[in-house]
Amino acid sequence: KLQARVFFVCRARSMEQLRTWSNGVFNREEAMAGPTADSFCPNMTLRQRVTGWAVCFGLGLLVSICSFGSWTSLVRGKPARFAITYSLGNIIAMCSTCFLMGPQRQYRNMTSSKRRVTSAVYVGCLIATVLVCFLPHFKAQELVILILIIVQFLALCWYSLSYIPFGHRMARGAARQVSSNFALG
């Protein structure tokens, strides 16, 4: 029976199938059933989905990191290149989860009660960053873009922590510890 489970886990077509099997609900008919309605690219195997996620996430991360090559343009008053490249990298990385759970489930997760505010802040900052770049130059534009990027990053971190059990609680504890160390030091 263990060999059958290993075989079918390798043949899983969706994360939902794998999640169901890992919870002990396992039968051959279900294993051979088609993908769920939420699946993205329904003919992909689990290995292909994980590979797609890794490549897409890695590309997004690479684009975001490479955006720091144009950091000096932000400081010199030409923020568009940096901000757009950084935001594009975040969008690519966020789309990587479509390989694992599909766009519909990603949307449902982002709009769930415990992630709704963070998701709105994150997506709002992504959009605002790009929009501010295309506005006619105004005083403190660079500062506004920098603040939007920092909030964008923090919202992404907080959103990611919502998937880790007790992630928010651990982050709050770490923040308290750091702030008390600075207060004492």
C-alpha positions as CSV (number, residue, x, y, z in Angstrom):
1,K,0.0,0.0,0.0
2,L,2.9,2.4,0.7
3,Q,4.3,1.8,-2.8
4,A,0.9,2.6,-4.3
5,R,0.8,5.9,-2.3
6,V,4.3,6.9,-3.4
7,F,3.4,6.1,-7.0
8,F,0.2,8.1,-6.9
9,V,1.8,11.1,-5.1
10,C,4.4,11.3,-7.9
11,R,1.4,11.2,-10.4
12,A,-0.6,13.9,-8.6
13,R,-2.0,16.5,-10.9
14,S,-2.9,19.1,-8.4
15,M,-2.0,20.2,-4.9
16,E,-5.6,19.5,-3.9
17,Q,-5.1,15.8,-4.8
18,L,-1.9,15.7,-2.9
19,R,-3.4,17.4,0.1
20,T,-6.3,15.0,0.1
21,W,-4.1,12.0,-0.1
22,S,-1.8,13.2,2.7
23,N,-4.9,13.5,4.9
24,G,-5.5,9.8,4.6
25,V,-8.3,9.9,2.0
26,F,-6.8,7.8,-0.8
27,N,-8.3,5.6,-3.5
28,R,-7.2,4.6,-6.9
29,E,-10.2,6.2,-8.7
30,E,-9.6,9.6,-7.1
31,A,-5.9,9.3,-8.0
32,M,-6.7,8.9,-11.6
33,A,-9.4,11.6,-11.6
34,G,-8.9,14.8,-13.5
35,P,-7.7,18.1,-12.0
36,T,-9.8,20.3,-9.9
37,A,-11.7,23.3,-11.2
38,D,-9.1,25.7,-9.7
39,S,-6.2,24.2,-11.5
40,F,-4.0,26.2,-13.8
41,C,-2.7,24.3,-16.9
42,P,-4.8,21.2,-16.0
43,N,-2.5,18.7,-17.8
44,M,0.6,19.5,-15.7
45,T,1.9,17.0,-13.2
46,L,2.8,17.9,-9.7
47,R,6.5,18.0,-10.6
48,Q,5.8,20.3,-13.5
49,R,3.7,22.6,-11.3
50,V,6.5,22.8,-8.6
51,T,9.1,23.4,-11.3
52,G,6.8,26.2,-12.8
53,W,6.4,27.7,-9.4
54,A,10.1,27.6,-8.7
55,V,11.1,29.1,-12.1
56,C,8.5,31.8,-12.0
57,F,9.2,32.7,-8.3
58,G,13.0,32.7,-9.0
59,L,12.5,34.9,-12.1
60,G,10.4,37.4,-10.1
61,L,13.0,37.4,-7.3
62,L,15.8,37.9,-9.8
63,V,14.0,40.8,-11.5
64,S,13.3,42.4,-8.1
65,I,17.0,42.0,-7.0
66,C,18.2,43.3,-10.4
67,S,16.0,46.4,-9.9
68,F,18.5,47.6,-7.3
69,G,21.0,48.1,-10.1
70,S,19.0,51.1,-11.0
71,W,18.8,52.4,-7.3
72,T,20.9,55.4,-8.2
73,S,18.4,56.5,-10.8
74,L,15.8,56.7,-7.9
75,V,18.2,58.9,-5.9
76,R,18.9,61.1,-8.9
77,G,15.2,61.9,-9.5
78,K,14.3,59.3,-12.1
79,P,12.4,56.7,-10.1
80,A,10.4,55.0,-12.9
81,R,13.0,52.4,-13.9
82,F,13.7,51.1,-10.4
83,A,10.1,51.2,-9.2
84,I,8.6,49.5,-12.2
85,T,11.3,46.8,-12.3
86,Y,10.9,46.1,-8.6
87,S,7.1,46.0,-8.9
88,L,7.2,43.8,-12.0
89,G,9.4,41.3,-10.1
90,N,6.9,41.2,-7.3
91,I,4.0,40.6,-9.7
92,I,5.9,37.8,-11.4
93,A,6.7,36.2,-8.0
94,M,3.1,36.5,-6.9
95,C,1.8,34.9,-10.1
96,S,4.1,31.9,-9.4
97,T,1.5,30.6,-7.0
98,C,-0.9,30.1,-9.8
99,F,1.1,27.0,-10.7
100,L,0.5,25.5,-7.3
101,M,-3.1,26.5,-6.5
102,G,-4.6,28.1,-9.5
103,P,-5.7,31.7,-10.0
104,Q,-9.1,31.2,-8.5
105,R,-7.9,29.7,-5.2
106,Q,-5.1,32.4,-5.0
107,Y,-7.8,35.1,-5.3
108,R,-9.9,33.4,-2.6
109,N,-6.9,33.2,-0.3
110,M,-6.0,36.8,-0.9
111,T,-9.5,37.9,-0.1
112,S,-10.0,35.7,3.0
113,S,-10.8,37.5,6.2
114,K,-7.3,37.1,7.7
115,R,-5.5,38.2,4.5
116,R,-7.9,40.8,3.0
117,V,-6.3,44.0,4.4
118,T,-2.7,42.9,3.8
119,S,-3.6,41.9,0.2
120,A,-5.3,45.2,-0.4
121,V,-2.3,47.1,0.9
122,Y,0.1,45.0,-1.1
123,V,-1.8,45.3,-4.4
124,G,-2.7,48.9,-3.8
125,C,1.0,49.7,-3.3
126,L,2.0,47.8,-6.4
127,I,-0.5,49.9,-8.5
128,A,0.3,53.2,-6.7
129,T,4.0,52.7,-7.2
130,V,3.6,52.3,-11.0
131,L,1.1,55.2,-11.2
132,V,3.2,57.6,-9.2
133,C,6.1,56.8,-11.6
134,F,4.1,58.0,-14.6
135,L,2.8,61.2,-12.9
136,P,4.5,64.4,-13.9
137,H,7.5,65.0,-11.6
138,F,6.6,66.6,-8.3
139,K,8.5,67.5,-5.2
140,A,9.2,64.5,-3.0
141,Q,8.1,62.0,-5.8
142,E,11.2,59.9,-5.0
143,L,10.3,59.8,-1.3
144,V,6.7,58.8,-2.1
145,I,7.9,56.0,-4.3
146,L,10.4,54.8,-1.8
147,I,7.7,54.7,0.9
148,L,5.4,52.8,-1.4
149,I,8.1,50.2,-2.1
150,I,8.9,49.8,1.6
151,V,5.2,49.3,2.4
152,Q,4.9,46.9,-0.6
153,F,7.7,44.8,0.8
154,L,6.4,44.8,4.4
155,A,2.9,43.9,3.2
156,L,4.3,41.0,1.2
157,C,6.2,39.8,4.2
158,W,3.1,40.0,6.5
159,Y,1.0,38.3,3.8
160,S,3.6,35.5,3.6
161,L,3.7,35.1,7.3
162,S,-0.1,34.4,7.3
163,Y,0.7,31.0,5.7
164,I,3.1,30.0,8.5
165,P,1.4,28.7,11.6
166,F,1.8,31.3,14.3
167,G,3.8,33.4,11.8
168,H,2.2,36.7,12.8
169,R,2.6,36.0,16.5
170,M,6.3,35.1,16.0
171,A,6.9,38.3,14.0
172,R,5.2,40.5,16.6
173,G,7.3,38.8,19.4
174,A,10.5,39.4,17.4
175,A,9.5,43.0,16.7
176,R,8.9,43.5,20.5
177,Q,12.3,42.0,21.3
178,V,14.1,44.2,18.8
179,S,12.3,47.3,19.9
180,S,13.1,46.6,23.6
181,N,16.7,46.0,22.7
182,F,16.9,49.4,21.0
183,A,15.1,51.0,24.0
184,L,17.6,49.5,26.4
185,G,20.7,50.1,24.2
